[in-house]
Amino acid sequence: MHDLGTVLLRAESNPQISFGSPMTGIAIEHGDHVTRLKWHRLQRSLSDLPFTPRRLLEGLAAGASMEVDLRLHADHSFVCLHDETLDAETSGAGPVAHASMDQLRRLTLRGETAPTGEGLILLEDLAELARSAGSGDALIQLDLKESDAALDLETVQNFRRTLACVASRCILSGNDWAAVTRLAAALPEMRKGYDPCADDTLEHLRDGLDCLDFAETALATAPEAEMIYLDYRIVLAAEEMGIDLVAPFRNAGKAVDAWTLNTDHDGAARSVKRLVALKVDQITTDEPDALQALFESR
């Protein structure tokens, strides 16, 4: 396992990581409502390298909401990567699932054109960093990219042992509710979230009735979820039909995260204002500082 000093030294020497004020990019306050800004893939700007330990530590200290993806590796635990294969995100190649922990520790994250020298975050590293620093307000979303069928008993036991001391600071999410509940059941303090959105969900929501059926189905599928993760385009499309899609989830006691809005998206300024007005609890973004500035400038 990396010691904390080594992790920090490697991160601070990486020129691809920029640093913003820790007092920005945390939340948007509007009226009596606060909408948190979640750092998608541990990024504060579009130029950031995803999934770096330095950003994780910075977010923990600032009390930020942050997201990492979890991919299963060959030693029955997880690494913070988005893709099924190593090629695009790291200096390695082949399926993540076939790589051992020792192999993953020898890899580095890949920038736009070349490896960076920045090591990967394994689940064990994340737990160590979360134990070592941070604000009580910080929240780490563990976005599970695996299905229930991929999880064996050893994986569940490793997940429990690794996160036992920091489970209260995490929320485990995914679109396979069986997988989320199976892993989270090993840790009673672990919060759970559910993403009911598929690639074709937006095109299938043709009218208000479809939107309400979508919400009812999500609530029935994941009754124990504390947070529901919705494609922000779906939330805004429903609003255009005269449906407040946030309301049924909030009425059921769920928080709502709208993902993933960046300032270079068409109509971003209007979109962030609409989402805040709908009182979403959280907006996922790759550039929380810039999105907050965009909201405050209009």
N, C-alpha and C positions, 0 to 999 in steps of 0.2 A: 504494500500500500504506500502511496506517496505520503511523505511527511508534509505537514502544512507549509513549512518554510520553503521546501522545494517547489511545491505547487505555486506559491505566490511569486517566487523568483522567476519561474518560467513565464508566468502570466505577465508580470510587470515588464519583462524584457521584450514582449511581443509588440512590434510597432503597428500591428493591424488593429489593436484594441484602442479605441478612443474613450475618453472619460468625460462625462458630463456632471453637472451638479447633482449630488445625491438628493437634493431637496425638490428636484423636478422629476417628471416622468413617473410619478407614483400614483396620482389620482387627480381627477377633475371634480371640483366642488361646484355645485350649481343649485342654488336655492337650499333646500333642506336635504338634498341627496348627494351622496358621494359615489362616483364611479371610478373604481380602481383601473389602472392601466397595467395590463399584464405583459411582461417582457417575453415575447414569443421567442423560443429557442435561446433564451438568455441574451437577447439582443436589446441594446438601447438605441441603435442606429442601423440603417441599412448597410453601412460599411463594416459593421461588427462581424467578427468571426463567430458563428454560432457555437454554443455549448462550451464556453470557456470557464474555468474555475474562478478567474478573477471577477467576471461578471456575477457569478453566483455569490461570491463573498460580498461584493458591492451591494447587491440586492438584499442580501440577508441583513447587512448593516443598516440599510436605508428603510427596511420594513416593506420592501416591494413584493408584489405578486409576480412570480416567475414560472416559466414552463420549460420542462425538458421532456424529450421523447425517450421512451425505453424500448430497446431492442434486446431480445434474448440472445446470449452467446453460448458457446459450447459447454461452459462450466456451470450451467444452470443458474445463471444470474444475469444481470442486465448492464448495458452500456448506453450512454446518452447519445444516441444517433437516431436520425429520422428514417433513413432508407434501409431496405432489406439487404443491400450489398454495401461493401466498404468503398467501392471505387470513387464515387463522387465526393464523399465527405472526408475521406482519410487518405493516407499514403498507402493503404493496403488494397487488396482486391478480393473478390469472392464474397459469398454470403456471410453476413454477420453471425448467423447461427452456427457456422462451422469454425469460427475463430475462438481460440482459447483465451483465457484471461491474460496469460503470459504474452501471447501474440498481440493482443489489443494494447498492452502496455508498451509495446515496442513501436506502435504506430503513432503518427501525428495527424492533426486535423489538416485538411486541405483548404487553402484559400481559393480565390477565383482561378488562379493559374498554376499553383504549385503548393506542395506541403509547406507548413508554417513553422514547424518545430514545437507547436503547442500540443501537449498530450491530450488524450481522450479522458472524459470523466466516466469512470465506472460507478456503479451504484454504491460500492463501498467507499469510493472517494467522496461522493455526494454526501453520504451519511457522516463521514468524518468532518467535512467542511461545515455542515449544518450544526454539528455538535460544538464546533470550535468557535463559532462567531454568529452574530446576528441579533436582530430585533424580534421581539415577540410578535410583532405584526406581520412579519414576513411569511409568505405562503409559497410553497413549491408544488406546482402541479406536475405530477408524474403521468405523462400521457402515454398510456400503454398501447403499443403498436402490434401486440400479439393476440392471437385468439385463445380461447379457453383450451382448445385441443393441444396447444403447444406447451401448456403448463403442467409439469409433473410434480410429484410430491417433493422432490429435492429442491426444485425451484421455489416452491411455496415456502419451504422451511428456510432457505437462504434469504428470501425476501423478508421473512419475519425477523430472523436474527440480525440482519443488516440494518433494518430501519426501526427496530424496537425503541431506541432512545430518541428518535426524531419523528415518530409517526404523527404526533400532534401538529407538526409543522408542515405536513404534506396533505395533498388531496390526490387520490388516485383516480384517473379518468380513462375513458376509452369508449369505443362504439360497440364493443363486445361486453355486454353487461355481465354475462356469466363469468368472463375472465376477471373483470374488475371485482366482483363480489367474492370470487374464490381467493384472490390474493389478499384483499382487504380483510377478509374474515379472520386471517391470522393475526391481525393487529386491530384490536377493538377501538383504538384511538384514531385510526386512519379514516379520514373523511373520504367520501366517494362522489364522483361526478360522472355524468353520462352525456355522450354526444350522439344524438339521434339522426344526424345529417349524413346523407349519402351524396355521391356525386350528382345524382339526378333529382334530388329532393326539390330544388328550386323550380325546375321545369314542370314538376308534377303538382305544384301548389297553384292550381288554376283559379281558385275562388276562395271566399272566406270559409266555406264549409270544409274544404280540404285543409286549410290552415288549422282549424279547430280540431279536426280529426288527427292531424299530425301531433298536436300538443297532447291530446288525450292518449294517443298511443304511446308517446314518449313517457308520460307519467305512469301509465300502466306497466310499461316494460321495466322501468327503474324507479319504483316507489321509494327506495331508500337513498336515492341520489340527493346530495345537498346542493349541487350545482348542475345546471343544464347548459351545455355548450352549443350555441347556435351560430351557423353561418350568418354574418351580419346582413348579407344580401337577402336572406330569407326573412329576417326581422323587418327590413325596410320594404320588401315586396308585400308582406302582409299588411303593413301600415297603409300602403297605397291602395289596398283593397278595403280599407276601413277596419282592419283587425289589429288589435294590440296583442301581438303574439307573446309579449313578455308577461302580460297580466295573468293568464292561467297558471303559469309556472310560479309566479310570485304568490298568487292566491293559494297555491298548494304548499307554500313554505319553502320554495326553491329559489336559490340565487340564479341569475342568468348572466352568462358570459357570451358576448358577441365577438366572433372571430372572422377573419384577421384583417383589420383595417389599417392601411398605411396612407401617408399623405400624397403619394403619387397615384392613388386610385381615383378614377373619375368621380367628381363630386365629393371628394373626401371631406371638405369643410362642412358641407351640408349634411353629409352622412353622420359625422361625429356629433353634430348638434342634434340631429334627430334621435340618435341612440341615447344620448344623455337625457333628452326630453322624455324618452320612453322609460327612463329610469332603469336601464340595464345596470347590473351590479359591477360589471367588469367589461372592458374592451381589450381584446388581444391585439397587439401590434408589434411590429418589428422596430418601431421608432417611437417609443413612448414620450420622449422629450419633445420631439417635433410635432406629434399629434396633440399634445397638450398646448403647445404654443399656437398651433393652428386654431384650436378651439378658442383660446383666449384672445386671438387677434381679430376675431370677427364679432 
